[in-house]
Amino acid sequence: MALPHAQPMDVINVAPLGDKLIDTFSTSLIKTEHMQLLHLVLPAHQDMPEHHVEQECVIHCLEGEVEVVTPGGTRRLLPGNLVLLPARQRHGLRARADFAVLVTLQLRAGDAGNAGGAGARTLKGAADKPVGP
């Protein structure tokens, strides 16, 4: 069973997951008409293929190491680093180590380029437990 999205004014914990990171699914934390926050998790040496979103987005590394690869170059993110991608910027992600990032998407009428996600926050094998302490 998936957990519902958080609501405006809810406190959302995005603290590092440590040993739980590898057992965590990528999920949508909150979605409003104008914004969506995604907790994206990938294991080391796994890539996310090149793609783009219609509006600007922010990728904020919470833990691990990830490279944001664009046609114009690569940006290496370590915990605490973030990068703002311009609207329609083609990009892919490379996991240099197990990583978790917080992705902030601007939405237009509730949908990121008419393909916005609608997930919930879950752990592998522990669907009834929220992620984080």
VENFEN-V406934 format. One record per pair of residues at least 24 apart in sequence whose ideal C-beta (glycine too) atoms are under 10 Angstrom apart, sorted by the first residue. I is the first residue (numbers start at 1). GAP is how many residues later the second one is. Records with the same first field share a line. If there is no record, write none. Layout:
I: GAP ; GAP
//
This chain:
1: 119 ; 121 ; 126 ; 127
2: 25 ; 26 ; 116 ; 117 ; 118 ; 119 ; 120 ; 125
3: 24 ; 26 ; 116 ; 117 ; 118 ; 119 ; 120 ; 124 ; 125 ; 126 ; 127 ; 128
4: 26 ; 116 ; 117
5: 24 ; 25 ; 26 ; 27 ; 31 ; 32 ; 113 ; 114 ; 115 ; 116
6: 24 ; 25 ; 31 ; 114 ; 115 ; 124
7: 25
8: 24 ; 27
12: 25 ; 27 ; 90 ; 109 ; 118 ; 119 ; 120
13: 26 ; 108 ; 117 ; 118 ; 119 ; 120
14: 25 ; 46 ; 48 ; 49 ; 86 ; 87 ; 88 ; 117 ; 118
15: 47 ; 48 ; 85 ; 116 ; 117 ; 118
16: 46 ; 47 ; 48 ; 63 ; 84 ; 116
17: 24 ; 45 ; 46 ; 47 ; 81 ; 83 ; 106 ; 114 ; 115 ; 116
18: 45
20: 80 ; 103 ; 104 ; 106 ; 111 ; 112 ; 113
21: 41 ; 42 ; 43 ; 76 ; 77 ; 78 ; 79 ; 110
22: 76 ; 102
23: 100 ; 101 ; 102 ; 103 ; 108
24: 74 ; 76 ; 97 ; 98 ; 99 ; 100 ; 102 ; 107 ; 108
25: 94 ; 95 ; 96 ; 97 ; 98 ; 99 ; 102 ; 106
26: 74 ; 75 ; 77 ; 91 ; 93 ; 95 ; 96
27: 90 ; 92 ; 93 ; 94 ; 95 ; 96 ; 104
28: 75 ; 77 ; 88 ; 89 ; 90 ; 91 ; 92 ; 93
29: 73 ; 74 ; 90 ; 91 ; 92 ; 102
30: 91
31: 74 ; 76 ; 79 ; 80 ; 81 ; 85 ; 86 ; 87 ; 88
32: 75 ; 78
33: 74 ; 75 ; 76 ; 77 ; 78
34: 71 ; 72 ; 73 ; 74 ; 75 ; 76
35: 69 ; 70 ; 71 ; 72 ; 75 ; 77
36: 67 ; 68 ; 69 ; 70 ; 71 ; 74 ; 75 ; 76 ; 80 ; 81 ; 82 ; 83
37: 65 ; 66 ; 67 ; 68
38: 63 ; 64 ; 65 ; 66 ; 67 ; 74 ; 78 ; 79 ; 81 ; 83
39: 61 ; 62 ; 63 ; 64 ; 80 ; 82 ; 92 ; 93
40: 26 ; 53 ; 59 ; 60 ; 61 ; 62 ; 63
41: 54 ; 57 ; 58 ; 59 ; 60 ; 90
42: 24 ; 51 ; 52 ; 53 ; 55 ; 56 ; 57 ; 58 ; 59
43: 52 ; 54 ; 55 ; 56
44: 50 ; 51 ; 52 ; 53 ; 54 ; 55
45: 49 ; 50 ; 51 ; 52 ; 53
46: 47 ; 48 ; 49 ; 52 ; 53
47: 45 ; 46 ; 47 ; 48
48: 43 ; 44 ; 45 ; 46 ; 47
49: 43 ; 44
50: 40 ; 41 ; 42 ; 43
51: 38 ; 39 ; 40 ; 41 ; 42 ; 62 ; 64
52: 33 ; 34 ; 35 ; 36 ; 37 ; 38 ; 39 ; 40 ; 61
53: 32 ; 34 ; 35 ; 36 ; 38 ; 50 ; 52 ; 53 ; 54 ; 59 ; 60 ; 62 ; 63
54: 33 ; 34 ; 51 ; 52 ; 53 ; 54 ; 57 ; 58 ; 59 ; 60 ; 61 ; 62
55: 30 ; 31 ; 32 ; 33 ; 50 ; 51 ; 52 ; 53 ; 57 ; 58
56: 28 ; 29 ; 30 ; 31 ; 32 ; 33 ; 48 ; 49 ; 50
57: 26 ; 27 ; 28 ; 29 ; 30 ; 32 ; 34 ; 46 ; 47 ; 48 ; 49 ; 55
58: 24 ; 25 ; 26 ; 27 ; 43 ; 44 ; 45 ; 46 ; 47 ; 48
59: 24 ; 25 ; 26 ; 32 ; 34 ; 42 ; 43 ; 44 ; 45
60: 24 ; 40 ; 41 ; 42 ; 43 ; 44
61: 38 ; 39 ; 40 ; 41
62: 37 ; 38 ; 39 ; 40
63: 34 ; 35 ; 36 ; 37 ; 38
64: 31 ; 32 ; 33 ; 34 ; 35 ; 36 ; 37
65: 29 ; 30 ; 31 ; 32 ; 33 ; 34
66: 27 ; 28 ; 29 ; 30 ; 31 ; 32 ; 33 ; 34 ; 35
67: 25 ; 26 ; 27 ; 28 ; 29 ; 32
68: 24 ; 25 ; 26 ; 33
69: 24 ; 25
77: 24
87: 26
88: 25
100: 31
//
